[in-house]
Amino acid sequence: MASTNPALRYQVLRIYKELLFMGRDYPLGYEYYRTRLHKAFFSQRGIDDPEKIKAGIKRAEFVKKEIEALYFLKRYRTLRKRYNQS
């Protein structure tokens, strides 16, 4: 990807770092999450077509939203369980 658009490279690195940061609270552990994330990004490293890279970024944004939803649901269930015990 070194020969592609620097702006796309920046976007890919940004979403990778955001997803990596979100992995801190992953239920199966950070190490499990990090290796899976690395494998997913590493498998796509040979893509040179800007349209395919943009599609991959969109897919990563979708995954980010899904992980956020998972965390919010977990937090909601914990709070609901805590306050409905009385």
Residue frames relative to the residue before (quaternion, step in Angstrom):
aa qw qx qy qz dx dy dz
M 1.0000 0.0000 0.0000 0.0000 0.00 0.00 0.00
A 0.4215 0.7302 -0.4526 0.2904 3.59 1.23 -0.01
S 0.7127 0.4526 -0.2657 0.4654 3.61 1.05 -0.63
T 0.5765 0.5970 -0.3873 0.4016 3.62 1.21 -0.05
N 0.7691 -0.3665 0.2893 0.4363 3.49 -1.41 -0.02
P 0.4543 -0.7036 0.4703 0.2782 3.65 -0.74 0.99
A 0.6042 0.5599 -0.3600 0.4380 3.59 1.11 -0.61
L 0.6502 0.4942 -0.3143 0.4839 3.59 1.01 -0.78
R 0.6204 0.5377 -0.3385 0.4598 3.57 1.00 -0.78
Y 0.6431 0.5203 -0.3107 0.4682 3.56 0.97 -0.88
Q 0.6572 0.5091 -0.3132 0.4592 3.61 0.94 -0.86
V 0.6438 0.5121 -0.3226 0.4683 3.58 0.98 -0.82
L 0.6697 0.4867 -0.3047 0.4709 3.60 0.88 -0.87
R 0.6330 0.5427 -0.3276 0.4444 3.58 1.01 -0.80
I 0.6980 0.4530 -0.2830 0.4770 3.59 0.81 -0.96
Y 0.6060 0.5451 -0.3548 0.4580 3.60 1.06 -0.66
K 0.6803 0.4811 -0.2901 0.4707 3.58 0.89 -0.92
E 0.6354 0.5211 -0.3332 0.4623 3.59 1.01 -0.75
L 0.6700 0.4838 -0.2988 0.4773 3.57 0.92 -0.88
L 0.6322 0.5283 -0.3281 0.4620 3.57 1.01 -0.77
F 0.6458 0.5157 -0.3096 0.4702 3.57 0.99 -0.82
M 0.6582 0.5175 -0.3072 0.4524 3.58 1.01 -0.79
G 0.5954 0.6162 -0.3477 0.3806 3.57 1.17 -0.50
R 0.4513 0.7065 -0.4477 0.3109 3.59 1.22 -0.20
D 0.7782 0.3357 -0.1612 0.5057 3.57 0.99 -0.84
Y 0.3424 0.7648 -0.4941 0.2318 3.59 1.21 0.23
P 0.5547 -0.6664 0.3864 0.3145 3.62 -0.82 0.97
L 0.7316 0.4165 -0.2524 0.4770 3.63 0.98 -0.69
G 0.6593 -0.5218 0.2961 0.4532 3.57 1.27 0.13
Y 0.6092 -0.5976 0.3986 0.3360 3.50 -1.18 0.68
E 0.6538 0.5312 -0.3260 0.4292 3.59 0.91 -0.89
Y 0.6280 0.5203 -0.3243 0.4792 3.61 1.01 -0.80
Y 0.6739 0.5085 -0.2810 0.4565 3.55 0.88 -1.02
R 0.6807 0.5124 -0.2913 0.4351 3.58 0.85 -1.01
T 0.6722 0.4854 -0.3122 0.4637 3.60 0.90 -0.83
R 0.6520 0.5045 -0.3199 0.4669 3.60 0.99 -0.76
L 0.6492 0.5112 -0.3137 0.4678 3.58 0.98 -0.84
H 0.6517 0.5132 -0.3134 0.4623 3.57 0.91 -0.89
K 0.6542 0.5151 -0.3126 0.4572 3.57 0.93 -0.89
A 0.6494 0.5227 -0.3164 0.4528 3.60 0.99 -0.84
F 0.7024 0.4423 -0.2740 0.4856 3.60 0.88 -0.87
F 0.6518 0.5354 -0.3166 0.4339 3.57 0.97 -0.85
S 0.6405 0.5376 -0.3308 0.4374 3.59 1.06 -0.69
Q 0.7135 0.4321 -0.2418 0.4958 3.59 1.22 -0.46
R 0.3785 0.7853 -0.4393 0.2167 3.61 1.26 0.07
G 0.6818 0.5196 -0.2945 0.4224 3.61 1.10 -0.54
I 0.4823 0.6769 -0.4368 0.3440 3.59 1.22 -0.06
D 0.1138 -0.8131 0.5703 0.0259 3.57 -0.81 1.07
D 0.5679 0.6072 -0.3776 0.4077 3.58 1.23 -0.39
P 0.4524 -0.7163 0.4550 0.2741 3.64 -0.60 1.07
E 0.6360 0.5305 -0.3407 0.4450 3.61 1.03 -0.70
K 0.6577 0.4929 -0.3065 0.4801 3.59 1.01 -0.78
I 0.6238 0.5240 -0.3380 0.4712 3.57 1.07 -0.70
K 0.6477 0.5081 -0.3149 0.4725 3.60 0.98 -0.83
A 0.6351 0.5134 -0.3287 0.4744 3.59 1.03 -0.76
G 0.6452 0.5150 -0.3168 0.4670 3.59 1.03 -0.74
I 0.6281 0.5221 -0.3266 0.4756 3.57 1.05 -0.74
K 0.6422 0.5130 -0.3214 0.4703 3.59 0.99 -0.82
R 0.6439 0.5148 -0.3182 0.4682 3.57 1.00 -0.81
A 0.6490 0.5108 -0.3099 0.4710 3.59 1.02 -0.80
E 0.6230 0.5214 -0.3351 0.4772 3.60 1.06 -0.71
F 0.6318 0.5217 -0.3275 0.4705 3.59 1.03 -0.77
V 0.6473 0.5081 -0.3143 0.4733 3.59 0.95 -0.87
K 0.6194 0.5454 -0.3346 0.4549 3.58 1.03 -0.79
K 0.6666 0.4924 -0.2990 0.4730 3.59 0.94 -0.87
E 0.6389 0.5238 -0.3246 0.4605 3.58 1.02 -0.75
I 0.6539 0.4958 -0.3123 0.4785 3.59 0.98 -0.80
E 0.6215 0.5240 -0.3391 0.4733 3.59 1.02 -0.75
A 0.6441 0.5124 -0.3211 0.4685 3.59 0.96 -0.83
L 0.6239 0.5350 -0.3328 0.4624 3.58 1.01 -0.78
Y 0.6765 0.4896 -0.2904 0.4673 3.59 0.91 -0.89
F 0.6583 0.5015 -0.3149 0.4648 3.58 0.95 -0.84
L 0.6413 0.5159 -0.3228 0.4673 3.57 1.00 -0.78
K 0.6390 0.5193 -0.3218 0.4674 3.57 0.97 -0.83
R 0.6619 0.5016 -0.2948 0.4726 3.58 0.95 -0.91
Y 0.6459 0.5237 -0.3119 0.4597 3.58 0.98 -0.87
R 0.6730 0.4971 -0.2988 0.4590 3.57 0.88 -0.92
T 0.6396 0.5226 -0.3243 0.4611 3.57 1.02 -0.79
L 0.6807 0.4784 -0.2937 0.4708 3.58 0.88 -0.90
R 0.6400 0.5271 -0.3179 0.4599 3.57 0.97 -0.83
K 0.6522 0.5084 -0.3002 0.4755 3.55 0.99 -0.88
R 0.6595 0.5313 -0.2974 0.4409 3.58 0.98 -0.88
Y 0.7755 0.3770 -0.1899 0.4695 3.57 0.87 -0.96
N 0.6652 0.4856 -0.3168 0.4705 3.61 1.18 -0.24
Q 0.4680 0.6924 -0.4430 0.3245 3.62 1.20 0.16
S 0.6230 0.5976 -0.3431 0.3701 3.61 1.11 -0.44
